[in-house]
């Protein structure tokens, strides 16, 4: 279990004192024994926890590179248009999202976090609990380059599964309206 090197302040990445300007709701970050996060890593992890809770905002997504990738078992969303739609889509797909547990287990690069979340699917009220390992990869400037949400610690591998994951990444942006500016974002309560 690595605690990783302490990150220095990086230009363009808000430090802990500016988490309030990003309206990050998850500021109490749980870590495994022996793991400590820099203030920049706490900002990144807090923003990721907010995204998984269905609380996206353009400001939180500004922590991501334009060409970043989000992967889980049902999508591979590369590029801002695709990954933003995935995060804003959670609000449309689920009536309830409840984080049951999280713990950062490695503060290296990638930052590794165990996450357990309960989702209730809108319309049919079906409940699903997802336990996953989330890997947060940062670039040299400290921006999010890739987030992998590995359900039960795994991502599917294979041509057919990956074809459907890419298809999801293309269709979701056509159905989900991502705010165009902070005013529109605020009107949605983000």
Secondary structure, DSSP 4 states (H G I P E B T S, - for coil): ----PPPPP-TTS--GGGTTTTT-S-----B-TT----HHHHHHHHHHHHHHTT---HHHHTTEEEEEEEEETTEEEESHHHHHHHHHHHHHHEEEEEEEEEEEEE-SSSEEEEEEEEEEETTTTEEEEEEEEEEEEE-TTS-EEEEEEEETTB---SHHHHHHHHHHHHHHHHHS---SSHHHHHHTT-
